[in-house]
């Protein structure tokens, strides 16, 4: 990709610093009493979301004043060619309900995501990667599975109501029935389970840029693939197909339709 590893090592270390601080803030709220409100799109936001994103924006601008920030809560602060992409709490509904499956997602994009850290402190899991440097879970190298048939695969999915309400309902059901096992593990976790080789496929009907940027780096550095269901590049609000790479082309062929249909 043309980026020198020492540069990305420095950015990855900084992303870990941000994840440390964000994790402390999040855990100070988790399972406590805090305000939850709903945005115009009916998605929830908590005091923790707002505090984490504000902290990350401040620290990025202190360390890299020419870098922009795109965050779920504060939108885009466009500056230079580099952009930090932040979801302060991915899985806010879980967080608000006291369920431990949530994470802080931090990525650096230079044309495309090249650094990603996924910190899930309530699970005791931290995934991290940078382009050309591999992927880790709690500092140990991870890689995707070797399942090469849908019938041998473990398939995860998010937002099953949306998947089955859309034009892909029939192929999605066929894949779930054919799979060795299927479970609904939403938000970041299903994608990270693919990256670490525990799951083979993750299906999401739609994700925002801040939901997917950090995940994409980890999955790809672990040997997996992430595209739209049609096999195209990920875009804001597009479908997301995450696989161990071996299954990817077959699943794209089975799921491909015009996303606009």
Helices and strands as residue ranges (DSSP letters): H 5-29, E 36-38, E 44-46, H 47-63, E 68-71, E 75-77, E 82-90, H 92-97, E 103-110, E 113-120, E 125-130, E 134-137, E 140-141, G 150-152, E 154-157, H 160-165, H 169-178, E 181-184, H 187-195, E 201-207, H 209-221, E 225-227, E 238-243, H 248-255
